[in-house]
Structures are given as C-alpha cells and as structure tokens.
Amino acid sequence: MKFKDAPTGARFKHPESNKVWVKINSYGNGLICSWNGNVEGHQLFCSFVDEELGIYLDTEVELV
C-alpha cells in the first residue's frame, strides 16, 4: 500500500529499516512516530519523506 493511502494510525515498516512506525498524517512530509507497542513510547517523531533516499508519499509500505 502507498504511504499516502494508508489510514491514519496505521502501523508499518519504514522502507529503510525494520522499525515499526505509526502514521500520524499524510500531508506535507507525512508525519510519523516510532512505535514500541506502548503509547508512552511515542517519543520519536519524524518526516516520512526523504528525498535523498527517494522516499515519498507514493512510496509503498508494508503494514504490520
């Protein structure tokens, strides 16, 4: 599934790692946060889009 088409709150593996992330929104740079199964663990927020790695809102992601 494309990142932009995944529902908000979807958990997925980032294309460049096996780390699990949660989709917060699909606008602009596609905000995501790290996921460790605990709400209190949502401490690392970052952009999904990374032009240097070729990752965009149309990038395919693996939902978990």
mmCIF file of the N, C-alpha and C atoms, coordinates in Angstrom:
data_MODEL
# 
_entry.id   MODEL 
# 
loop_
_atom_site.group_PDB 
_atom_site.id 
_atom_site.type_symbol 
_atom_site.label_atom_id 
_atom_site.label_alt_id 
_atom_site.label_comp_id 
_atom_site.label_asym_id 
_atom_site.label_entity_id 
_atom_site.label_seq_id 
_atom_site.pdbx_PDB_ins_code 
_atom_site.Cartn_x 
_atom_site.Cartn_y 
_atom_site.Cartn_z 
_atom_site.occupancy 
_atom_site.B_iso_or_equiv 
_atom_site.pdbx_formal_charge 
_atom_site.auth_seq_id 
_atom_site.auth_comp_id 
_atom_site.auth_asym_id 
_atom_site.auth_atom_id 
_atom_site.pdbx_PDB_model_num 
ATOM 1   N N  . MET A 1 1  ? 0.833  -1.173 0.000  1.00 0.00 ? 1  MET A N  1 
ATOM 2   C CA . MET A 1 1  ? 0.000  0.000  0.000  1.00 0.00 ? 1  MET A CA 1 
ATOM 3   C C  . MET A 1 1  ? 0.884  1.245  0.000  1.00 0.00 ? 1  MET A C  1 
ATOM 4   N N  . LYS A 1 2  ? 0.454  2.257  -0.711 1.00 0.00 ? 2  LYS A N  1 
ATOM 5   C CA . LYS A 1 2  ? 1.203  3.511  -0.705 1.00 0.00 ? 2  LYS A CA 1 
ATOM 6   C C  . LYS A 1 2  ? 1.008  4.205  0.634  1.00 0.00 ? 2  LYS A C  1 
ATOM 7   N N  . PHE A 1 3  ? 2.058  4.862  1.103  1.00 0.00 ? 3  PHE A N  1 
ATOM 8   C CA . PHE A 1 3  ? 2.001  5.556  2.384  1.00 0.00 ? 3  PHE A CA 1 
ATOM 9   C C  . PHE A 1 3  ? 0.808  6.504  2.453  1.00 0.00 ? 3  PHE A C  1 
ATOM 10  N N  . LYS A 1 4  ? 0.587  7.280  1.392  1.00 0.00 ? 4  LYS A N  1 
ATOM 11  C CA . LYS A 1 4  ? -0.491 8.275  1.425  1.00 0.00 ? 4  LYS A CA 1 
ATOM 12  C C  . LYS A 1 4  ? -1.865 7.627  1.504  1.00 0.00 ? 4  LYS A C  1 
ATOM 13  N N  . ASP A 1 5  ? -1.988 6.364  1.083  1.00 0.00 ? 5  ASP A N  1 
ATOM 14  C CA . ASP A 1 5  ? -3.280 5.673  1.109  1.00 0.00 ? 5  ASP A CA 1 
ATOM 15  C C  . ASP A 1 5  ? -3.516 4.900  2.405  1.00 0.00 ? 5  ASP A C  1 
ATOM 16  N N  . ALA A 1 6  ? -2.493 4.719  3.206  1.00 0.00 ? 6  ALA A N  1 
ATOM 17  C CA . ALA A 1 6  ? -2.653 4.012  4.482  1.00 0.00 ? 6  ALA A CA 1 
ATOM 18  C C  . ALA A 1 6  ? -3.469 4.886  5.428  1.00 0.00 ? 6  ALA A C  1 
ATOM 19  N N  . PRO A 1 7  ? -4.352 4.280  6.219  1.00 0.00 ? 7  PRO A N  1 
ATOM 20  C CA . PRO A 1 7  ? -5.158 5.089  7.136  1.00 0.00 ? 7  PRO A CA 1 
ATOM 21  C C  . PRO A 1 7  ? -4.315 5.693  8.254  1.00 0.00 ? 7  PRO A C  1 
ATOM 22  N N  . THR A 1 8  ? -4.759 6.822  8.772  1.00 0.00 ? 8  THR A N  1 
ATOM 23  C CA . THR A 1 8  ? -4.093 7.423  9.924  1.00 0.00 ? 8  THR A CA 1 
ATOM 24  C C  . THR A 1 8  ? -4.134 6.419  11.076 1.00 0.00 ? 8  THR A C  1 
ATOM 25  N N  . GLY A 1 9  ? -3.023 6.264  11.749 1.00 0.00 ? 9  GLY A N  1 
ATOM 26  C CA . GLY A 1 9  ? -2.910 5.289  12.831 1.00 0.00 ? 9  GLY A CA 1 
ATOM 27  C C  . GLY A 1 9  ? -2.367 3.948  12.375 1.00 0.00 ? 9  GLY A C  1 
ATOM 28  N N  . ALA A 1 10 ? -2.183 3.787  11.057 1.00 0.00 ? 10 ALA A N  1 
ATOM 29  C CA . ALA A 1 10 ? -1.648 2.519  10.545 1.00 0.00 ? 10 ALA A CA 1 
ATOM 30  C C  . ALA A 1 10 ? -0.213 2.322  11.010 1.00 0.00 ? 10 ALA A C  1 
ATOM 31  N N  . ARG A 1 11 ? 0.127  1.086  11.370 1.00 0.00 ? 11 ARG A N  1 
ATOM 32  C CA . ARG A 1 11 ? 1.498  0.746  11.726 1.00 0.00 ? 11 ARG A CA 1 
ATOM 33  C C  . ARG A 1 11 ? 2.156  0.127  10.501 1.00 0.00 ? 11 ARG A C  1 
ATOM 34  N N  . PHE A 1 12 ? 3.390  0.494  10.245 1.00 0.00 ? 12 PHE A N  1 
ATOM 35  C CA . PHE A 1 12 ? 4.085  -0.021 9.065  1.00 0.00 ? 12 PHE A CA 1 
ATOM 36  C C  . PHE A 1 12 ? 5.582  -0.038 9.298  1.00 0.00 ? 12 PHE A C  1 
ATOM 37  N N  . LYS A 1 13 ? 6.269  -0.791 8.448  1.00 0.00 ? 13 LYS A N  1 
ATOM 38  C CA . LYS A 1 13 ? 7.730  -0.818 8.480  1.00 0.00 ? 13 LYS A CA 1 
ATOM 39  C C  . LYS A 1 13 ? 8.248  0.235  7.516  1.00 0.00 ? 13 LYS A C  1 
ATOM 40  N N  . HIS A 1 14 ? 9.187  1.037  7.991  1.00 0.00 ? 14 HIS A N  1 
ATOM 41  C CA . HIS A 1 14 ? 9.812  2.062  7.156  1.00 0.00 ? 14 HIS A CA 1 
ATOM 42  C C  . HIS A 1 14 ? 10.624 1.355  6.069  1.00 0.00 ? 14 HIS A C  1 
ATOM 43  N N  . PRO A 1 15 ? 10.617 1.841  4.843  1.00 0.00 ? 15 PRO A N  1 
ATOM 44  C CA . PRO A 1 15 ? 11.334 1.181  3.741  1.00 0.00 ? 15 PRO A CA 1 
ATOM 45  C C  . PRO A 1 15 ? 12.822 0.951  3.999  1.00 0.00 ? 15 PRO A C  1 
ATOM 46  N N  . GLU A 1 16 ? 13.442 1.771  4.837  1.00 0.00 ? 16 GLU A N  1 
ATOM 47  C CA . GLU A 1 16 ? 14.885 1.655  5.063  1.00 0.00 ? 16 GLU A CA 1 
ATOM 48  C C  . GLU A 1 16 ? 15.254 0.926  6.356  1.00 0.00 ? 16 GLU A C  1 
ATOM 49  N N  . SER A 1 17 ? 14.252 0.422  7.096  1.00 0.00 ? 17 SER A N  1 
ATOM 50  C CA . SER A 1 17 ? 14.556 -0.302 8.332  1.00 0.00 ? 17 SER A CA 1 
ATOM 51  C C  . SER A 1 17 ? 13.392 -1.200 8.699  1.00 0.00 ? 17 SER A C  1 
ATOM 52  N N  . ASN A 1 18 ? 13.593 -2.065 9.672  1.00 0.00 ? 18 ASN A N  1 
ATOM 53  C CA . ASN A 1 18 ? 12.520 -2.923 10.159 1.00 0.00 ? 18 ASN A CA 1 
ATOM 54  C C  . ASN A 1 18 ? 11.792 -2.301 11.333 1.00 0.00 ? 18 ASN A C  1 
ATOM 55  N N  . LYS A 1 19 ? 12.144 -1.070 11.677 1.00 0.00 ? 19 LYS A N  1 
ATOM 56  C CA . LYS A 1 19 ? 11.491 -0.385 12.780 1.00 0.00 ? 19 LYS A CA 1 
ATOM 57  C C  . LYS A 1 19 ? 10.036 -0.111 12.423 1.00 0.00 ? 19 LYS A C  1 
ATOM 58  N N  . VAL A 1 20 ? 9.150  -0.237 13.404 1.00 0.00 ? 20 VAL A N  1 
ATOM 59  C CA . VAL A 1 20 ? 7.730  -0.003 13.165 1.00 0.00 ? 20 VAL A CA 1 
ATOM 60  C C  . VAL A 1 20 ? 7.378  1.436  13.516 1.00 0.00 ? 20 VAL A C  1 
ATOM 61  N N  . TRP A 1 21 ? 6.586  2.048  12.632 1.00 0.00 ? 21 TRP A N  1 
ATOM 62  C CA . TRP A 1 21 ? 6.174  3.442  12.790 1.00 0.00 ? 21 TRP A CA 1 
ATOM 63  C C  . TRP A 1 21 ? 4.662  3.532  12.722 1.00 0.00 ? 21 TRP A C  1 
ATOM 64  N N  . VAL A 1 22 ? 4.099  4.631  13.213 1.00 0.00 ? 22 VAL A N  1 
ATOM 65  C CA . VAL A 1 22 ? 2.664  4.897  13.137 1.00 0.00 ? 22 VAL A CA 1 
ATOM 66  C C  . VAL A 1 22 ? 2.455  6.144  12.294 1.00 0.00 ? 22 VAL A C  1 
ATOM 67  N N  . LYS A 1 23 ? 1.523  6.064  11.362 1.00 0.00 ? 23 LYS A N  1 
ATOM 68  C CA . LYS A 1 23 ? 1.216  7.214  10.517 1.00 0.00 ? 23 LYS A CA 1 
ATOM 69  C C  . LYS A 1 23 ? 0.349  8.202  11.296 1.00 0.00 ? 23 LYS A C  1 
ATOM 70  N N  . ILE A 1 24 ? 0.788  9.444  11.364 1.00 0.00 ? 24 ILE A N  1 
ATOM 71  C CA . ILE A 1 24 ? 0.039  10.488 12.055 1.00 0.00 ? 24 ILE A CA 1 
ATOM 72  C C  . ILE A 1 24 ? -0.734 11.333 11.045 1.00 0.00 ? 24 ILE A C  1 
ATOM 73  N N  . ASN A 1 25 ? -0.121 11.645 9.922  1.00 0.00 ? 25 ASN A N  1 
ATOM 74  C CA . ASN A 1 25 ? -0.853 12.309 8.835  1.00 0.00 ? 25 ASN A CA 1 
ATOM 75  C C  . ASN A 1 25 ? -0.140 12.056 7.519  1.00 0.00 ? 25 ASN A C  1 
ATOM 76  N N  . SER A 1 26 ? -0.798 12.403 6.416  1.00 0.00 ? 26 SER A N  1 
ATOM 77  C CA . SER A 1 26 ? -0.232 12.149 5.090  1.00 0.00 ? 26 SER A CA 1 
ATOM 78  C C  . SER A 1 26 ? 0.020  13.432 4.326  1.00 0.00 ? 26 SER A C  1 
ATOM 79  N N  . TYR A 1 27 ? -0.006 14.572 5.028  1.00 0.00 ? 27 TYR A N  1 
ATOM 80  C CA . TYR A 1 27 ? 0.183  15.855 4.357  1.00 0.00 ? 27 TYR A CA 1 
ATOM 81  C C  . TYR A 1 27 ? 1.624  16.310 4.442  1.00 0.00 ? 27 TYR A C  1 
ATOM 82  N N  . GLY A 1 28 ? 2.010  17.176 3.540  1.00 0.00 ? 28 GLY A N  1 
ATOM 83  C CA . GLY A 1 28 ? 3.360  17.738 3.567  1.00 0.00 ? 28 GLY A CA 1 
ATOM 84  C C  . GLY A 1 28 ? 4.418  16.658 3.518  1.00 0.00 ? 28 GLY A C  1 
ATOM 85  N N  . ASN A 1 29 ? 5.081  16.423 4.650  1.00 0.00 ? 29 ASN A N  1 
ATOM 86  C CA . ASN A 1 29 ? 6.144  15.420 4.706  1.00 0.00 ? 29 ASN A CA 1 
ATOM 87  C C  . ASN A 1 29 ? 5.690  14.106 5.325  1.00 0.00 ? 29 ASN A C  1 
ATOM 88  N N  . GLY A 1 30 ? 4.394  13.971 5.608  1.00 0.00 ? 30 GLY A N  1 
ATOM 89  C CA . GLY A 1 30 ? 3.884  12.717 6.142  1.00 0.00 ? 30 GLY A CA 1 
ATOM 90  C C  . GLY A 1 30 ? 4.436  12.416 7.522  1.00 0.00 ? 30 GLY A C  1 
ATOM 91  N N  . LEU A 1 31 ? 3.925  13.028 8.540  1.00 0.00 ? 31 LEU A N  1 
ATOM 92  C CA . LEU A 1 31 ? 4.449  12.865 9.895  1.00 0.00 ? 31 LEU A CA 1 
ATOM 93  C C  . LEU A 1 31 ? 4.210  11.447 10.409 1.00 0.00 ? 31 LEU A C  1 
ATOM 94  N N  . ILE A 1 32 ? 5.246  10.859 11.001 1.00 0.00 ? 32 ILE A N  1 
ATOM 95  C CA . ILE A 1 32 ? 5.156  9.533  11.599 1.00 0.00 ? 32 ILE A CA 1 
ATOM 96  C C  . ILE A 1 32 ? 5.825  9.549  12.960 1.00 0.00 ? 32 ILE A C  1 
ATOM 97  N N  . CYS A 1 33 ? 5.519  8.567  13.783 1.00 0.00 ? 33 CYS A N  1 
ATOM 98  C CA . CYS A 1 33 ? 6.192  8.439  15.070 1.00 0.00 ? 33 CYS A CA 1 
ATOM 99  C C  . CYS A 1 33 ? 6.580  6.989  15.282 1.00 0.00 ? 33 CYS A C  1 
ATOM 100 N N  . SER A 1 34 ? 7.614  6.768  16.072 1.00 0.00 ? 34 SER A N  1 
ATOM 101 C CA . SER A 1 34 ? 8.074  5.409  16.344 1.00 0.00 ? 34 SER A CA 1 
ATOM 102 C C  . SER A 1 34 ? 7.054  4.691  17.209 1.00 0.00 ? 34 SER A C  1 
ATOM 103 N N  . TRP A 1 35 ? 7.012  3.383  17.141 1.00 0.00 ? 35 TRP A N  1 
ATOM 104 C CA . TRP A 1 35 ? 6.035  2.568  17.856 1.00 0.00 ? 35 TRP A CA 1 
ATOM 105 C C  . TRP A 1 35 ? 6.745  1.406  18.540 1.00 0.00 ? 35 TRP A C  1 
ATOM 106 N N  . ASN A 1 36 ? 6.486  1.258  19.841 1.00 0.00 ? 36 ASN A N  1 
ATOM 107 C CA . ASN A 1 36 ? 7.047  0.095  20.541 1.00 0.00 ? 36 ASN A CA 1 
ATOM 108 C C  . ASN A 1 36 ? 5.960  -0.669 21.275 1.00 0.00 ? 36 ASN A C  1 
ATOM 109 N N  . GLY A 1 37 ? 4.684  -0.431 20.881 1.00 0.00 ? 37 GLY A N  1 
ATOM 110 C CA . GLY A 1 37 ? 3.567  -1.120 21.491 1.00 0.00 ? 37 GLY A CA 1 
ATOM 111 C C  . GLY A 1 37 ? 3.028  -0.430 22.723 1.00 0.00 ? 37 GLY A C  1 
ATOM 112 N N  . ASN A 1 38 ? 3.586  0.706  23.075 1.00 0.00 ? 38 ASN A N  1 
ATOM 113 C CA . ASN A 1 38 ? 3.190  1.416  24.279 1.00 0.00 ? 38 ASN A CA 1 
ATOM 114 C C  . ASN A 1 38 ? 2.980  2.884  23.931 1.00 0.00 ? 38 ASN A C  1 
ATOM 115 N N  . VAL A 1 39 ? 1.828  3.425  24.274 1.00 0.00 ? 39 VAL A N  1 
ATOM 116 C CA . VAL A 1 39 ? 1.524  4.821  23.944 1.00 0.00 ? 39 VAL A CA 1 
ATOM 117 C C  . VAL A 1 39 ? 2.600  5.755  24.484 1.00 0.00 ? 39 VAL A C  1 
ATOM 118 N N  . GLU A 1 40 ? 3.116  5.457  25.656 1.00 0.00 ? 40 GLU A N  1 
ATOM 119 C CA . GLU A 1 40 ? 4.144  6.312  26.255 1.00 0.00 ? 40 GLU A CA 1 
ATOM 120 C C  . GLU A 1 40 ? 5.452  6.259  25.466 1.00 0.00 ? 40 GLU A C  1 
ATOM 121 N N  . GLY A 1 41 ? 5.590  5.286  24.579 1.00 0.00 ? 41 GLY A N  1 
ATOM 122 C CA . GLY A 1 41 ? 6.816  5.143  23.800 1.00 0.00 ? 41 GLY A CA 1 
ATOM 123 C C  . GLY A 1 41 ? 6.833  5.977  22.532 1.00 0.00 ? 41 GLY A C  1 
ATOM 124 N N  . HIS A 1 42 ? 5.747  6.707  22.270 1.00 0.00 ? 42 HIS A N  1 
ATOM 125 C CA . HIS A 1 42 ? 5.680  7.522  21.061 1.00 0.00 ? 42 HIS A CA 1 
ATOM 126 C C  . HIS A 1 42 ? 6.458  8.809  21.271 1.00 0.00 ? 42 HIS A C  1 
ATOM 127 N N  . GLN A 1 43 ? 7.748  8.700  21.290 1.00 0.00 ? 43 GLN A N  1 
ATOM 128 C CA . GLN A 1 43 ? 8.579  9.847  21.599 1.00 0.00 ? 43 GLN A CA 1 
ATOM 129 C C  . GLN A 1 43 ? 9.404  10.339 20.419 1.00 0.00 ? 43 GLN A C  1 
ATOM 130 N N  . LEU A 1 44 ? 9.561  9.510  19.400 1.00 0.00 ? 44 LEU A N  1 
ATOM 131 C CA . LEU A 1 44 ? 10.381 9.901  18.260 1.00 0.00 ? 44 LEU A CA 1 
ATOM 132 C C  . LEU A 1 44 ? 9.477  10.213 17.073 1.00 0.00 ? 44 LEU A C  1 
ATOM 133 N N  . PHE A 1 45 ? 9.403  11.473 16.695 1.00 0.00 ? 45 PHE A N  1 
ATOM 134 C CA . PHE A 1 45 ? 8.585  11.907 15.570 1.00 0.00 ? 45 PHE A CA 1 
ATOM 135 C C  . PHE A 1 45 ? 9.500  12.321 14.429 1.00 0.00 ? 45 PHE A C  1 
ATOM 136 N N  . CYS A 1 46 ? 9.103  12.014 13.208 1.00 0.00 ? 46 CYS A N  1 
ATOM 137 C CA . CYS A 1 46 ? 9.911  12.458 12.076 1.00 0.00 ? 46 CYS A CA 1 
ATOM 138 C C  . CYS A 1 46 ? 9.074  12.495 10.809 1.00 0.00 ? 46 CYS A C  1 
ATOM 139 N N  . SER A 1 47 ? 9.667  12.985 9.761  1.00 0.00 ? 47 SER A N  1 
ATOM 140 C CA . SER A 1 47 ? 9.039  13.058 8.451  1.00 0.00 ? 47 SER A CA 1 
ATOM 141 C C  . SER A 1 47 ? 9.224  11.734 7.720  1.00 0.00 ? 47 SER A C  1 
ATOM 142 N N  . PHE A 1 48 ? 8.172  11.309 7.021  1.00 0.00 ? 48 PHE A N  1 
ATOM 143 C CA . PHE A 1 48 ? 8.273  10.109 6.205  1.00 0.00 ? 48 PHE A CA 1 
ATOM 144 C C  . PHE A 1 48 ? 9.056  10.386 4.930  1.00 0.00 ? 48 PHE A C  1 
ATOM 145 N N  . VAL A 1 49 ? 8.905  11.573 4.376  1.00 0.00 ? 49 VAL A N  1 
ATOM 146 C CA . VAL A 1 49 ? 9.536  11.921 3.106  1.00 0.00 ? 49 VAL A CA 1 
ATOM 147 C C  . VAL A 1 49 ? 11.028 12.152 3.303  1.00 0.00 ? 49 VAL A C  1 
ATOM 148 N N  . ASP A 1 50 ? 11.825 11.507 2.460  1.00 0.00 ? 50 ASP A N  1 
ATOM 149 C CA . ASP A 1 50 ? 13.275 11.696 2.475  1.00 0.00 ? 50 ASP A CA 1 
ATOM 150 C C  . ASP A 1 50 ? 13.751 11.683 1.031  1.00 0.00 ? 50 ASP A C  1 
ATOM 151 N N  . GLU A 1 51 ? 13.941 12.858 0.468  1.00 0.00 ? 51 GLU A N  1 
ATOM 152 C CA . GLU A 1 51 ? 14.301 12.957 -0.944 1.00 0.00 ? 51 GLU A CA 1 
ATOM 153 C C  . GLU A 1 51 ? 15.634 12.293 -1.251 1.00 0.00 ? 51 GLU A C  1 
ATOM 154 N N  . GLU A 1 52 ? 16.574 12.335 -0.319 1.00 0.00 ? 52 GLU A N  1 
ATOM 155 C CA . GLU A 1 52 ? 17.880 11.712 -0.556 1.00 0.00 ? 52 GLU A CA 1 
ATOM 156 C C  . GLU A 1 52 ? 17.764 10.198 -0.716 1.00 0.00 ? 52 GLU A C  1 
ATOM 157 N N  . LEU A 1 53 ? 16.849 9.578  0.020  1.00 0.00 ? 53 LEU A N  1 
ATOM 158 C CA . LEU A 1 53 ? 16.649 8.128  -0.069 1.00 0.00 ? 53 LEU A CA 1 
ATOM 159 C C  . LEU A 1 53 ? 15.589 7.760  -1.097 1.00 0.00 ? 53 LEU A C  1 
ATOM 160 N N  . GLY A 1 54 ? 14.947 8.784  -1.687 1.00 0.00 ? 54 GLY A N  1 
ATOM 161 C CA . GLY A 1 54 ? 13.902 8.519  -2.675 1.00 0.00 ? 54 GLY A CA 1 
ATOM 162 C C  . GLY A 1 54 ? 12.602 8.044  -2.057 1.00 0.00 ? 54 GLY A C  1 
ATOM 163 N N  . ILE A 1 55 ? 12.311 8.479  -0.826 1.00 0.00 ? 55 ILE A N  1 
ATOM 164 C CA . ILE A 1 55 ? 11.082 8.084  -0.134 1.00 0.00 ? 55 ILE A CA 1 
ATOM 165 C C  . ILE A 1 55 ? 10.102 9.249  -0.199 1.00 0.00 ? 55 ILE A C  1 
ATOM 166 N N  . TYR A 1 56 ? 8.912  8.974  -0.748 1.00 0.00 ? 56 TYR A N  1 
ATOM 167 C CA . TYR A 1 56 ? 7.888  9.997  -0.931 1.00 0.00 ? 56 TYR A CA 1 
ATOM 168 C C  . TYR A 1 56 ? 6.548  9.479  -0.446 1.00 0.00 ? 56 TYR A C  1 
ATOM 169 N N  . LEU A 1 57 ? 5.516  10.316 -0.514 1.00 0.00 ? 57 LEU A N  1 
ATOM 170 C CA . LEU A 1 57 ? 4.184  9.898  -0.083 1.00 0.00 ? 57 LEU A CA 1 
ATOM 171 C C  . LEU A 1 57 ? 3.637  8.756  -0.937 1.00 0.00 ? 57 LEU A C  1 
ATOM 172 N N  . ASP A 1 58 ? 4.184  8.574  -2.141 1.00 0.00 ? 58 ASP A N  1 
ATOM 173 C CA . ASP A 1 58 ? 3.746  7.474  -3.019 1.00 0.00 ? 58 ASP A CA 1 
ATOM 174 C C  . ASP A 1 58 ? 4.547  6.184  -2.780 1.00 0.00 ? 58 ASP A C  1 
ATOM 175 N N  . THR A 1 59 ? 5.497  6.204  -1.856 1.00 0.00 ? 59 THR A N  1 
ATOM 176 C CA . THR A 1 59 ? 6.311  5.017  -1.580 1.00 0.00 ? 59 THR A CA 1 
ATOM 177 C C  . THR A 1 59 ? 5.447  3.903  -0.983 1.00 0.00 ? 59 THR A C  1 
ATOM 178 N N  . GLU A 1 60 ? 5.690  2.672  -1.434 1.00 0.00 ? 60 GLU A N  1 
ATOM 179 C CA . GLU A 1 60 ? 4.973  1.523  -0.902 1.00 0.00 ? 60 GLU A CA 1 
ATOM 180 C C  . GLU A 1 60 ? 5.492  1.196  0.499  1.00 0.00 ? 60 GLU A C  1 
ATOM 181 N N  . VAL A 1 61 ? 4.566  0.877  1.407  1.00 0.00 ? 61 VAL A N  1 
ATOM 182 C CA . VAL A 1 61 ? 4.941  0.491  2.758  1.00 0.00 ? 61 VAL A CA 1 
ATOM 183 C C  . VAL A 1 61 ? 4.312  -0.860 3.110  1.00 0.00 ? 61 VAL A C  1 
ATOM 184 N N  . GLU A 1 62 ? 4.938  -1.574 4.011  1.00 0.00 ? 62 GLU A N  1 
ATOM 185 C CA . GLU A 1 62 ? 4.427  -2.857 4.481  1.00 0.00 ? 62 GLU A CA 1 
ATOM 186 C C  . GLU A 1 62 ? 3.708  -2.632 5.797  1.00 0.00 ? 62 GLU A C  1 
ATOM 187 N N  . LEU A 1 63 ? 2.390  -2.834 5.805  1.00 0.00 ? 63 LEU A N  1 
ATOM 188 C CA . LEU A 1 63 ? 1.613  -2.666 7.029  1.00 0.00 ? 63 LEU A CA 1 
ATOM 189 C C  . LEU A 1 63 ? 1.848  -3.863 7.949  1.00 0.00 ? 63 LEU A C  1 
ATOM 190 N N  . VAL A 1 64 ? 1.829  -3.618 9.250  1.00 0.00 ? 64 VAL A N  1 
ATOM 191 C CA . VAL A 1 64 ? 2.024  -4.709 10.230 1.00 0.00 ? 64 VAL A CA 1 
ATOM 192 C C  . VAL A 1 64 ? 0.835  -4.772 11.179 1.00 0.00 ? 64 VAL A C  1 
# 
